[in-house]
Amino acid sequence: MAVHTTLSEAPLTQGALLTPGEVAVLFRVDPKTVTRWAQAGKLSAVRTLGGHRRFHEAEVRQLLTGVPQQRAGE
């Protein structure tokens, strides 16, 4: 069985994988921004067999702890 190259060396068994759209909702940004973050190395991603990026939920949640919360009314 062939091993597919991933953008990160992290194994797929680290938990749930999120789509760029799901990550974008969490960060309140456009999905293309999430893709640019992955291309810049700011966020690690794995590739599906179809070539789509997926992001480890644990890493995304950890990064979210450093994002300031938006106040109500802004």
C-alpha positions as CSV (number, residue, x, y, z in Angstrom):
1,M,0.0,0.0,0.0
2,A,1.4,3.4,-1.0
3,V,2.0,6.1,1.7
4,H,0.6,9.5,0.7
5,T,2.7,12.6,1.4
6,T,1.2,15.0,4.0
7,L,1.9,18.6,4.7
8,S,2.8,17.7,8.3
9,E,4.4,14.6,9.7
10,A,1.7,14.3,12.4
11,P,-0.2,10.9,12.3
12,L,-3.9,10.9,11.4
13,T,-4.7,9.3,14.7
14,Q,-4.5,12.5,16.7
15,G,-8.3,13.0,16.7
16,A,-10.9,14.7,14.6
17,L,-9.9,16.5,11.4
18,L,-11.5,19.8,10.4
19,T,-12.1,21.2,6.9
20,P,-10.9,24.7,6.0
21,G,-14.5,25.9,6.3
22,E,-14.9,24.6,9.8
23,V,-11.6,26.2,10.9
24,A,-12.7,29.4,9.2
25,V,-15.9,29.5,11.3
26,L,-14.0,29.1,14.5
27,F,-11.5,31.9,13.7
28,R,-14.2,34.1,11.9
29,V,-12.2,34.3,8.8
30,D,-12.6,33.3,5.1
31,P,-11.7,29.7,4.3
32,K,-9.1,31.0,1.8
33,T,-7.4,32.6,4.7
34,V,-7.1,29.2,6.4
35,T,-5.6,27.8,3.3
36,R,-3.0,30.7,3.1
37,W,-2.1,30.0,6.8
38,A,-1.4,26.4,5.9
39,Q,0.7,27.4,2.9
40,A,2.7,29.8,5.0
41,G,3.3,27.1,7.7
42,K,1.3,28.8,10.4
43,L,-1.1,25.9,10.6
44,S,-0.2,22.3,9.9
45,A,-2.5,20.3,7.6
46,V,-2.8,16.8,6.2
47,R,-4.0,16.0,2.7
48,T,-6.9,13.6,2.0
49,L,-6.6,11.1,-0.8
50,G,-8.5,13.6,-3.0
51,G,-5.9,16.3,-2.2
52,H,-8.0,18.4,0.2
53,R,-6.5,19.9,3.3
54,R,-7.7,18.8,6.8
55,F,-6.6,20.3,10.1
56,H,-6.2,18.6,13.4
57,E,-8.9,19.8,15.8
58,A,-6.6,19.7,18.8
59,E,-4.1,22.0,17.2
60,V,-6.8,24.4,16.0
61,R,-8.4,24.5,19.5
62,Q,-4.9,25.2,21.0
63,L,-4.4,28.1,18.6
64,L,-7.8,29.5,19.5
65,T,-6.8,30.0,23.1
66,G,-4.5,32.7,21.9
67,V,-7.2,34.6,19.9
68,P,-8.8,37.5,21.8
69,Q,-12.5,37.2,22.2
70,Q,-14.7,39.7,20.3
71,R,-16.8,41.8,22.6
72,A,-20.6,42.0,22.2
73,G,-21.5,45.0,20.1
74,E,-18.4,45.0,17.9
